[in-house]
C-alpha cells in the first residue's frame, strides 16, 4: 500500500468499444461486465482504494452514461470520482490527457490503468522508483509464461525500458497497461489524436532520452477482453479477494 496515496490520482481508461466481447455485453461497456456481483470497473476502483489511492478520473466513451449512472446510484465509499467523456475516440494516451484536462487536478503523479484489465501488484514497489528524480515514469510489467497475445517489454539490466517487442511465443514480461507518470511529463506528449501510449508516447519519450523504468511483478493479472478471459474473471476476483479492501 502506498504511504502517500494522496500525492497520486488515477485515470481509469474505460472508453473502448470492446469489440471482441460486445456480443456478450450488448447494452453495457466492457468495463461494466458483471464479475462476482459487481462491475469489473468497480473492482478496479476498489483495488486502487486498497492501495491508498482515493481520487480517480474515469475516462468514458461508449455508453458513458451507463458508467456514470452506476456510480451515482452506488457510490464507492472513500473514493472521490470524476468522469470525463470522449466525444471521439482519442486513443489511450489521448483519453488520459482528456481526463486530466476535464478533472482540473494536478497531482504530482498520475496512475494510469485500464478499466478492463488489472495486475494486482503492490503499487508502493513501483512508486518507490520515482524517488529517483531522474525517472519520469514507471511502467508495471508482469511476467507471463507466454507473451504471444500481448507482445513483451525490452528491459535493460537496471530496469530501464528499452522498447516494445512484437508478439512472439515464450516467457517474457508484458505491459500491464498500468503506468505511474509524473505531472511534469505530460507537456512532452504529442498533440496528435488519436494518441497511444505504447505506439506513440513511450517510443517518442525514449527517443528523446526520457528515463522510463519497469517495475516487474509476478502479480495475478487478468484482461477481460476475450470471451475466454471474461469467463475467468469471477474466479480471479474470488481467488484474490483480499486485494480489494
C-alpha positions as semicolon CSV with decimal commas, in nm:
position;residue;x (nm);y (nm);z (nm)
1;X;0,000;0,000;0,000
2;X;0,120;0,350;-0,082
3;X;0,236;0,568;0,205
4;X;0,146;0,889;0,024
5;X;-0,152;0,793;-0,187
6;X;-0,285;1,150;-0,169
7;X;0,001;1,254;-0,398
8;X;-0,129;1,021;-0,670
9;X;-0,454;1,046;-0,864
10;X;-0,565;0,774;-1,103
11;X;-0,712;0,782;-1,451
12;X;-0,902;0,467;-1,539
13;X;-0,945;0,422;-1,915
14;X;-1,296;0,287;-1,974
15;X;-1,386;0,432;-2,312
16;X;-1,320;0,143;-2,551
17;X;-1,578;-0,039;-2,761
18;X;-1,486;-0,394;-2,652
19;X;-1,548;-0,534;-2,999
20;X;-1,430;-0,888;-2,919
21;X;-1,692;-0,941;-2,648
22;X;-1,962;-0,691;-2,744
23;X;-2,193;-0,976;-2,843
24;X;-2,180;-1,091;-2,479
25;X;-2,240;-0,740;-2,344
26;X;-2,477;-0,577;-2,594
27;X;-2,606;-0,299;-2,368
28;X;-2,310;-0,213;-2,145
29;X;-1,948;-0,106;-2,197
30;X;-1,690;-0,380;-2,141
31;X;-1,560;-0,248;-1,803
32;X;-1,915;-0,278;-1,667
33;X;-1,929;-0,654;-1,723
34;X;-2,064;-0,811;-1,405
35;X;-1,797;-1,009;-1,223
36;X;-1,855;-1,161;-0,878
37;X;-2,164;-0,947;-0,829
38;X;-2,012;-0,609;-0,929
39;X;-1,898;-0,439;-1,250
40;X;-1,535;-0,523;-1,321
41;X;-1,462;-0,148;-1,320
42;X;-1,573;-0,132;-0,959
43;X;-1,319;-0,400;-0,869
44;X;-1,051;-0,187;-1,037
45;X;-1,151;0,113;-0,826
46;X;-1,164;-0,099;-0,511
47;X;-0,810;-0,217;-0,584
48;X;-0,695;0,146;-0,613
49;X;-0,863;0,234;-0,284
50;X;-0,698;-0,061;-0,113
51;X;-0,363;0,064;-0,247
52;X;-0,420;0,406;-0,090
53;X;-0,534;0,598;-0,399
54;X;-0,858;0,777;-0,317
55;X;-0,908;1,001;-0,622
56;X;-0,982;0,868;-0,969
57;X;-1,098;1,006;-1,301
58;X;-1,287;0,756;-1,517
59;X;-1,236;0,821;-1,887
60;X;-1,554;0,710;-2,062
61;X;-1,676;0,688;-2,420
62;X;-1,904;0,413;-2,546
63;X;-2,224;0,407;-2,334
64;X;-2,067;0,654;-2,091
65;X;-2,400;0,720;-1,917
66;X;-2,412;0,357;-1,802
67;X;-2,093;0,403;-1,603
68;X;-2,188;0,738;-1,452
69;X;-2,535;0,617;-1,354
70;X;-2,395;0,311;-1,177
71;X;-2,162;0,509;-0,954
72;X;-2,424;0,778;-0,892
73;X;-2,653;0,505;-0,760
74;X;-2,377;0,301;-0,595
75;X;-2,116;0,546;-0,463
76;X;-1,788;0,391;-0,358
77;X;-1,710;0,494;0,000
78;X;-1,373;0,659;0,041
79;X;-1,327;0,729;-0,330
80;X;-1,358;1,069;-0,497
81;X;-1,466;1,003;-0,855
82;X;-1,468;1,227;-1,162
83;X;-1,585;1,136;-1,512
84;X;-1,460;1,261;-1,847
85;X;-1,627;1,150;-2,170
86;X;-1,451;1,130;-2,507
87;X;-1,670;1,273;-2,782
88;X;-1,449;1,091;-3,035
89;X;-1,202;0,804;-2,982
90;X;-0,877;0,961;-2,865
91;X;-0,655;0,657;-2,806
92;X;-0,524;0,553;-2,466
93;X;-0,292;0,849;-2,414
94;X;-0,537;1,092;-2,572
95;X;-0,813;0,970;-2,343
96;X;-0,580;1,010;-2,046
97;X;-0,497;1,371;-2,136
98;X;-0,865;1,448;-2,193
99;X;-0,947;1,309;-1,848
100;X;-0,668;1,511;-1,686
101;X;-0,788;1,832;-1,855
102;X;-1,152;1,787;-1,756
103;X;-1,073;1,692;-1,397
104;X;-0,877;2,010;-1,327
105;X;-0,649;1,807;-1,100
106;X;-0,269;1,843;-1,089
107;X;-0,128;1,579;-0,855
108;X;0,249;1,524;-0,854
109;X;0,193;1,179;-1,004
110;X;-0,073;1,014;-1,218
111;X;-0,159;0,645;-1,206
112;X;-0,298;0,526;-1,539
113;X;-0,471;0,191;-1,581
114;X;-0,741;0,022;-1,784
115;X;-1,098;-0,045;-1,678
116;X;-1,094;-0,392;-1,832
117;X;-0,768;-0,536;-1,701
118;X;-0,577;-0,544;-1,376
119;X;-0,248;-0,659;-1,227
120;X;-0,280;-0,694;-0,851
121;X;0,064;-0,561;-0,774
122;X;0,176;-0,356;-0,474
123;X;0,194;-0,006;-0,615
124;X;0,437;0,102;-0,342
125;X;0,708;-0,100;-0,515
126;X;0,652;0,084;-0,843
127;X;0,613;0,426;-0,679
128;X;0,943;0,382;-0,494
129;X;1,122;0,402;-0,828
130;X;1,006;0,762;-0,862
131;X;1,221;0,851;-0,561
132;X;1,497;0,895;-0,820
133;X;1,424;1,239;-0,965
134;X;1,571;1,135;-1,300
135;X;1,290;0,883;-1,352
136;X;1,000;1,033;-1,545
137;X;0,765;0,736;-1,536
138;X;0,726;0,373;-1,433
139;X;0,552;0,101;-1,632
140;X;0,425;-0,201;-1,443
141;X;0,530;-0,522;-1,614
142;X;0,405;-0,873;-1,543
143;X;0,597;-1,193;-1,603
144;X;0,388;-1,438;-1,805
145;X;0,463;-1,784;-1,946
146;X;0,358;-1,687;-2,299
147;X;0,365;-1,336;-2,448
148;X;0,201;-1,436;-2,777
149;X;-0,119;-1,238;-2,719
150;X;0,044;-0,924;-2,583
151;X;0,397;-0,871;-2,707
152;X;0,664;-0,800;-2,447
153;X;0,882;-0,528;-2,299
154;X;1,252;-0,491;-2,375
155;X;1,415;-0,411;-2,040
156;X;1,776;-0,323;-1,959
157;X;1,950;-0,500;-1,667
158;X;1,896;-0,191;-1,449
159;X;1,520;-0,196;-1,517
160;X;1,507;0,082;-1,776
161;X;1,254;0,042;-2,054
162;X;1,428;-0,001;-2,388
163;X;1,130;-0,063;-2,613
164;X;0,845;-0,292;-2,714
165;X;0,886;-0,629;-2,883
166;X;0,646;-0,780;-3,133
167;X;0,416;-1,063;-3,028
168;X;0,605;-1,391;-3,009
169;X;0,571;-1,715;-2,810
170;X;0,765;-1,776;-2,492
171;X;0,823;-1,643;-2,142
172;X;0,853;-1,269;-2,105
173;X;0,742;-0,950;-1,933
174;X;0,432;-0,782;-2,073
175;X;0,298;-0,437;-2,004
176;X;0,006;-0,450;-1,762
177;X;-0,125;-0,124;-1,908
178;X;-0,054;0,041;-1,572
179;X;0,172;0,345;-1,554
180;X;0,292;0,596;-1,297
181;X;0,369;0,925;-1,469
182;X;0,498;1,249;-1,326
183;X;0,273;1,551;-1,384
184;X;0,563;1,741;-1,542
185;X;0,597;1,472;-1,811
186;X;0,256;1,547;-1,964
187;X;0,361;1,857;-2,163
188;X;0,603;1,634;-2,354
189;X;0,319;1,426;-2,504
190;X;0,246;1,476;-2,874
191;X;-0,057;1,684;-2,975
192;X;-0,171;1,425;-3,231
193;X;-0,503;1,243;-3,184
194;X;-0,568;0,961;-3,150
195;X;-0,260;0,905;-2,934
196;X;-0,144;0,569;-2,800
197;X;0,085;0,518;-2,501
198;X;0,268;0,215;-2,636
199;X;0,269;0,305;-3,007
200;X;0,329;0,680;-2,982
201;X;0,407;0,829;-2,640
202;X;0,656;0,587;-2,490
203;X;0,861;0,532;-2,810
204;X;0,880;0,911;-2,856
205;X;0,984;0,968;-2,494
206;X;1,256;0,703;-2,527
207;X;1,387;0,866;-2,845
208;X;1,412;1,193;-2,653
209;X;1,603;1,022;-2,370
210;X;1,335;1,042;-2,103
211;X;1,402;0,781;-1,835
212;X;1,126;0,523;-1,802
213;X;1,160;0,234;-1,559
214;X;0,981;-0,101;-1,550
215;X;0,857;-0,239;-1,218
216;X;0,841;-0,612;-1,290
217;X;0,593;-0,820;-1,093
218;X;0,461;-1,173;-1,077
219;X;0,126;-1,043;-0,952
220;X;-0,200;-1,204;-1,064
221;X;-0,310;-1,044;-1,393
222;X;-0,635;-1,055;-1,589
223;X;-0,757;-0,887;-1,907
224;X;-1,128;-0,947;-1,969
225;X;-1,103;-0,862;-2,337
226;X;-1,190;-1,205;-2,479
227;X;-1,478;-1,444;-2,404
228;X;-1,229;-1,693;-2,257
229;X;-1,071;-1,445;-2,014
230;X;-1,407;-1,290;-1,923
231;X;-1,517;-1,636;-1,811
232;X;-1,215;-1,649;-1,577
233;X;-1,291;-1,316;-1,412
234;X;-1,515;-1,430;-1,125
235;X;-1,263;-1,694;-1,021
236;X;-0,988;-1,429;-1,040
237;X;-1,176;-1,194;-0,806
238;X;-1,263;-1,466;-0,556
239;X;-0,907;-1,602;-0,553
240;X;-0,771;-1,254;-0,476
241;X;-1,048;-1,113;-0,261
242;X;-0,804;-0,985;0,000
243;X;-0,657;-0,738;-0,252
244;X;-0,971;-0,525;-0,273
245;X;-1,005;-0,395;0,082
